[in-house]
Amino acid sequence: MASLKELKNRIASVKATQKITKAMQMVAAAKLRRAQEAAVAARPYARRLGAVVANLAGAMAGRDDAPRLLAGTGRDDVHLLVVCTAERGLCGGFNSSIVRLAREHAASLLAAGKTVKILTVGKKGADALKREHGDRFIDRVELRGVKSVSFDIADDLGRRIVDLFEAGEFDVCTLFYSEFKSVIQQIPTAKQLLPVKVEKSATVSEANYEFEPDEAEILETLLPRYVSVTLFSALLENAAGEMGAKMSAMDNATRNAGEMIDRLSITYNRTRQAKITTELVEIISGAEAL
């Protein structure tokens, strides 16, 4: 059984930890509001841009002059996985769920004889994948010094990915991130980034349009921006999901610390009472012996 001093030190240590987790919960709650507003505000623009690309892609169906970003390379041999996670931990299973989805996708591709390349955004994703797939890394982007995600960051990353595609470094690019639903729900998501895969539901109208300049020229400009906007939206979703997961995890940690303090306090009081009783018995026994 632990001594009274050990129990007292442990109670003080857990109380100090509880203060830290409570403070981290409050910080995450404050950051969550801003991150959630940014993620929600970006969704309509991303959806509308997807609808415009869908209309243009529909007009390009069957044409030989379709942009390479839309038509692809004609092969399916080399796959680039862009894995977006958080820079820090202490956010429950947020990072591990994204990495698990990427790892499963990589395993299925390797089993099919495909070549897999990995680009990570966020330190935790790189740390989790480097042991098993470190030789497949082509780059890792860390955002430790970034206080809030800006479009410039996503645009630089998008241009880098487009340049790699144009250089023939890969045939298919898949983006992994976590879609923010609520504080307690973030959904790991895999989305094909290149060649641009247009969802039929994104088409807003069946009307016939005439474009000036032509569809191919518009798409040459629009598709790289669509890639950057998709990356920006994913990073914003990740930021909101990370804060939501961290807020929930720190809330659970604070409650667990409180329960542990209660149990340790009960043990401390019982041990102290037992020692007092033992001392009284010894005093009484000594007095009777005299």
C-alpha positions in Angstrom: 0.0 0.0 0.0 1.3 3.5 -0.9 2.3 5.7 2.0 0.4 8.9 2.9 3.2 11.0 1.4 3.1 9.1 -1.9 -0.7 9.4 -2.1 -0.6 13.1 -1.3 2.0 13.7 -4.0 0.0 11.7 -6.5 -3.2 13.7 -5.7 -1.2 17.0 -6.2 0.2 15.7 -9.5 -3.3 14.7 -10.9 -4.7 18.1 -9.8 -1.9 19.8 -11.8 -2.7 17.6 -14.8 -6.4 18.4 -14.5 -5.6 22.2 -14.6 -3.6 21.7 -17.8 -6.3 19.6 -19.5 -9.0 22.1 -18.5 -7.0 24.9 -19.9 -6.4 23.0 -23.1 -10.1 22.3 -23.4 -10.9 26.0 -23.1 -8.3 27.0 -25.6 -9.6 24.3 -28.1 -13.2 25.6 -27.5 -12.1 29.1 -28.4 -10.2 28.0 -31.5 -13.0 25.7 -32.6 -15.4 28.5 -33.1 -13.2 30.3 -35.5 -12.1 27.1 -37.3 -15.6 25.9 -37.7 -16.8 29.3 -39.1 -13.9 29.2 -41.6 -14.7 25.6 -42.7 -18.4 26.3 -43.1 -17.8 29.5 -45.0 -15.5 27.7 -47.5 -18.0 25.0 -48.3 -20.4 27.0 -50.6 -17.5 28.3 -52.7 -16.0 24.9 -53.1 -19.4 23.4 -54.0 -20.1 26.1 -56.5 -16.7 25.8 -58.1 -17.2 22.1 -58.4 -20.5 22.7 -60.1 -18.9 25.0 -62.7 -16.1 22.5 -63.3 -18.8 19.8 -63.7 -20.7 21.8 -66.3 -17.5 22.5 -68.2 -16.4 18.9 -68.0 -19.7 17.8 -69.3 -19.2 20.0 -72.3 -15.8 18.5 -72.9 -17.0 14.9 -72.8 -15.6 12.8 -75.7 -13.3 15.6 -76.9 -9.6 14.8 -77.6 -8.5 18.3 -76.5 -9.6 17.8 -72.9 -7.1 19.1 -70.4 -4.7 16.6 -68.9 -5.8 17.4 -65.4 -9.3 16.3 -66.4 -8.6 13.5 -68.8 -5.6 12.0 -66.9 -2.6 10.2 -68.2 -4.4 7.2 -69.5 -2.6 5.0 -66.9 -3.3 3.9 -63.4 0.1 2.6 -62.3 1.5 5.3 -59.9 -0.6 6.7 -57.1 0.2 9.7 -54.9 -1.5 9.8 -51.5 -1.7 13.3 -49.9 -2.3 12.6 -46.2 -3.5 15.7 -44.2 -3.3 15.4 -40.4 -2.7 17.7 -37.5 0.6 19.1 -36.3 0.0 18.1 -32.7 -1.6 15.2 -30.8 -3.8 15.1 -27.7 -6.9 15.1 -29.9 -8.2 11.5 -29.4 -8.3 9.3 -32.5 -8.4 12.2 -35.0 -5.0 11.6 -36.5 -5.0 7.9 -36.3 -8.3 7.5 -38.1 -7.0 9.5 -41.1 -3.7 7.5 -41.1 -5.6 4.3 -40.9 -7.7 5.1 -43.9 -4.6 6.1 -45.9 -2.7 3.0 -44.8 -5.6 0.7 -45.8 -5.8 2.4 -49.2 -2.0 2.1 -49.7 -2.1 -1.6 -48.8 -4.9 -2.3 -51.3 -2.9 -0.5 -54.1 0.3 -2.3 -53.3 -1.6 -5.6 -53.3 -2.8 -4.8 -56.8 0.8 -4.2 -57.9 0.6 -0.4 -58.1 3.4 2.1 -57.1 2.5 4.3 -54.1 4.0 7.6 -53.3 3.1 9.6 -50.2 3.1 13.4 -49.5 2.1 14.3 -45.9 0.7 17.6 -44.6 1.0 17.7 -40.8 3.7 16.2 -38.5 1.5 13.5 -37.0 0.7 11.8 -40.3 4.4 11.8 -41.3 5.4 10.3 -37.9 2.7 7.6 -38.2 3.5 6.5 -41.7 7.3 6.9 -41.9 8.1 3.5 -40.3 6.0 1.5 -42.7 6.1 3.7 -45.8 9.1 6.0 -45.2 10.8 4.9 -48.4 7.7 6.0 -50.4 7.7 9.6 -49.1 8.3 12.3 -51.8 7.8 15.2 -49.4 6.4 16.2 -46.0 4.9 19.6 -45.3 4.8 20.8 -41.7 2.6 23.7 -40.5 3.9 24.0 -37.0 4.5 27.8 -37.2 1.2 28.5 -39.0 -1.5 29.9 -36.7 -4.3 29.8 -39.2 -4.5 28.1 -42.6 -4.5 30.5 -45.5 -5.3 30.0 -49.1 -1.7 30.8 -50.1 -0.5 27.6 -48.3 -3.1 25.5 -50.1 -2.3 27.2 -53.4 1.4 26.5 -53.1 0.7 22.9 -52.2 -1.8 22.6 -55.1 0.7 24.0 -57.6 3.3 21.6 -56.4 1.0 18.6 -56.9 -0.1 19.9 -60.3 3.5 20.3 -61.4 4.3 16.7 -60.3 1.3 15.5 -62.3 2.4 17.4 -65.4 5.9 16.0 -65.0 4.5 12.5 -65.1 5.5 11.7 -61.5 2.1 10.0 -60.8 -1.1 9.0 -62.5 -3.7 9.4 -59.8 -3.7 11.5 -56.7 -5.9 10.8 -53.7 -6.5 13.3 -50.8 -7.0 12.1 -47.2 -8.5 14.3 -44.6 -11.2 14.5 -42.0 -14.6 16.1 -42.7 -15.9 18.1 -39.8 -19.5 17.2 -38.8 -19.6 18.2 -35.1 -17.5 18.3 -32.0 -17.8 14.6 -31.5 -17.9 13.5 -35.1 -15.2 13.9 -37.7 -15.4 11.6 -40.7 -12.1 10.3 -42.3 -12.5 11.0 -46.1 -10.6 9.9 -49.2 -11.2 12.0 -52.3 -9.6 11.7 -55.7 -7.8 15.0 -56.4 -6.2 14.3 -59.8 -7.3 13.6 -62.5 -10.2 15.8 -61.4 -13.2 13.5 -60.8 -16.4 15.4 -61.3 -19.4 14.3 -59.3 -22.7 14.1 -61.3 -24.5 15.7 -58.4 -22.3 18.8 -58.7 -24.0 19.7 -62.0 -26.4 22.5 -61.4 -28.2 22.7 -64.7 -28.9 20.6 -67.8 -29.0 23.7 -70.0 -26.6 24.1 -72.9 -24.0 26.9 -72.5 -21.8 28.7 -74.9 -18.4 29.5 -73.5 -16.0 32.3 -74.4 -13.2 31.4 -74.6 -13.8 27.7 -75.3 -14.2 25.1 -72.5 -10.6 23.7 -72.9 -9.0 27.1 -72.3 -11.2 27.9 -69.3 -10.5 24.5 -67.7 -6.8 25.0 -68.2 -7.0 28.0 -65.8 -9.8 26.7 -63.6 -8.7 23.2 -62.9 -5.4 24.1 -61.0 -7.5 26.5 -58.9 -10.1 23.8 -58.3 -7.2 21.6 -56.9 -6.0 24.4 -54.6 -9.6 25.2 -53.4 -10.2 21.5 -52.7 -6.9 21.4 -50.7 -7.8 24.6 -48.8 -11.3 23.2 -47.9 -9.7 20.0 -46.7 -7.2 21.8 -44.5 -10.0 24.0 -43.0 -12.1 20.9 -42.3 -9.0 19.3 -40.7 -8.4 22.4 -38.5 -12.0 22.4 -37.3 -12.0 18.6 -36.7 -8.7 18.8 -34.8 -10.1 21.4 -32.4 -13.4 19.5 -32.0 -11.5 16.3 -31.2 -9.1 18.0 -28.9 -11.9 19.7 -27.0 -13.7 16.4 -26.6 -10.5 14.6 -25.6 -9.5 17.2 -23.0 -13.0 17.2 -21.6 -12.8 13.5 -21.1 -9.3 13.8 -19.6 -10.5 16.5 -17.2 -13.4 14.3 -16.0 -11.2 11.3 -15.6 -8.7 13.3 -13.6 -11.5 14.4 -11.3 -12.6 10.8 -10.8 -9.1 9.7 -10.1 -8.7 12.6 -7.5 -11.8 11.4 -5.8 -10.6 7.8 -5.6 -7.2 8.8 -4.4 -8.7 11.1 -1.8 -10.8 8.3 -0.5 -7.8 6.0 -0.3 -5.8 8.7 1.4 -8.4 9.3 4.0 -8.8 5.6 4.7 -5.1 5.1 5.0 -4.8 8.1 7.3 -7.7 6.8 9.4 -6.1 3.4 9.6 -2.8 4.9 10.7 -4.5 7.0 13.4 -6.4 3.9 14.6 -3.2 1.9 14.7 -1.4 4.6 16.7 -4.3 4.9 19.2 -4.3 1.1 19.7 -0.5 1.2 20.3 -0.8 4.0 22.8 -3.7 2.3 24.7 -1.8 -1.0 24.7 1.3 0.7 26.0 -0.6 2.4 28.8 -2.3 -0.9 29.9 1.1 -2.6 29.9 2.4 0.0 32.4 
